Amino acid sequence: MTHLTTHVLDSVCGEPAAGIAVTLAAAATPLAHGATDSDGRLALGPDRLEPGEYSLTFRTGDYFAARGTASFHPSVTVTFTVDDSGRHLHVPLLLSPFAYSTYRGS
């Protein structure tokens, strides 16, 4: 199982946000990148992340621009800490043109 997954939901239309470019980085060094699938999901990175601080950057402005929707955030960066438990990490992003929220998923 991939150690890190994400799921992006467009809370305005109530649907998965497909095609959002996402980059995983550690200490500002990119480690992996991809785009959300038709269900707004993406598995990213190596099978195991070493303990430390990481970030996921979502290119949200590109997503909304492709839909002809004005938005406030050109990108959203979620920074999080990986511990040594080896647990799977899931980082959901709830998105609208002018706001977002995230949490540690399961």
C-alpha positions in Angstrom: 0.0 0.0 0.0 1.2 3.5 -0.8 2.0 5.3 2.4 0.3 8.5 1.4 -3.0 9.2 -0.3 -5.2 12.3 -0.8 -8.7 12.9 -1.9 -10.0 16.3 -3.2 -13.6 17.3 -3.1 -15.1 20.4 -4.7 -17.5 21.5 -2.1 -19.3 23.9 -4.4 -20.5 21.3 -6.8 -20.4 18.4 -4.4 -18.2 16.3 -6.6 -14.6 14.9 -6.7 -12.1 17.4 -8.0 -10.4 15.6 -10.9 -7.2 16.7 -12.6 -5.6 18.7 -9.8 -1.8 18.6 -10.0 -0.3 17.7 -6.6 3.3 17.7 -5.5 4.7 15.9 -2.4 7.8 17.5 -1.0 10.2 17.2 2.0 12.1 20.2 3.1 11.1 22.0 -0.1 12.6 19.2 -2.2 10.0 17.6 -4.5 9.7 13.9 -4.0 6.7 12.9 -6.2 3.9 14.5 -8.3 0.7 13.5 -10.0 -2.8 14.5 -10.6 -6.1 13.5 -9.0 -8.1 10.9 -10.9 -11.8 11.1 -11.9 -12.7 10.4 -8.3 -10.5 13.2 -7.0 -8.0 10.6 -5.5 -4.3 10.2 -5.8 -1.7 7.8 -4.2 1.6 9.5 -4.0 5.2 8.9 -2.9 7.2 5.9 -1.8 5.8 2.9 0.1 7.1 4.4 3.3 8.0 8.0 4.3 10.7 8.6 6.8 9.8 10.5 9.9 9.9 14.3 9.3 8.0 17.2 7.9 6.4 17.0 4.5 4.0 19.1 2.3 1.4 18.5 -0.3 0.9 21.4 -2.8 -2.3 21.4 -4.7 -2.6 23.6 -7.9 -6.1 24.7 -7.1 -6.0 27.9 -9.2 -5.4 25.9 -12.4 -8.3 23.6 -11.5 -10.8 26.5 -11.1 -9.3 28.4 -14.1 -10.0 25.4 -16.3 -13.7 25.6 -15.2 -13.9 29.4 -15.8 -14.3 30.0 -12.1 -12.5 32.9 -10.3 -10.7 31.7 -7.2 -8.6 33.2 -4.4 -5.9 30.6 -3.8 -3.6 29.8 -6.7 -2.4 26.8 -4.7 -3.0 25.2 -1.4 0.0 23.8 0.6 -0.8 21.4 3.5 2.2 20.8 5.7 2.2 17.7 8.0 4.5 15.6 10.2 5.2 11.9 9.6 6.0 9.9 12.7 7.7 6.6 13.0 4.5 4.5 13.4 4.4 3.4 9.7 0.7 4.2 9.6 -0.9 4.9 6.3 -1.5 8.7 5.8 -4.6 10.1 4.1 -4.8 13.9 3.6 -8.2 15.0 2.3 -8.8 18.5 0.9 -12.3 20.1 0.8 -12.1 22.9 -1.7 -14.1 25.9 -2.9 -13.0 28.9 -4.9 -12.4 31.1 -1.8 -11.8 28.6 1.0 -10.5 25.2 1.9 -10.2 22.8 4.8 -8.2 19.6 5.5 -7.8 17.0 8.2 -6.0 13.8 8.9 -8.1 11.1 7.3 -8.0 7.4 7.6 
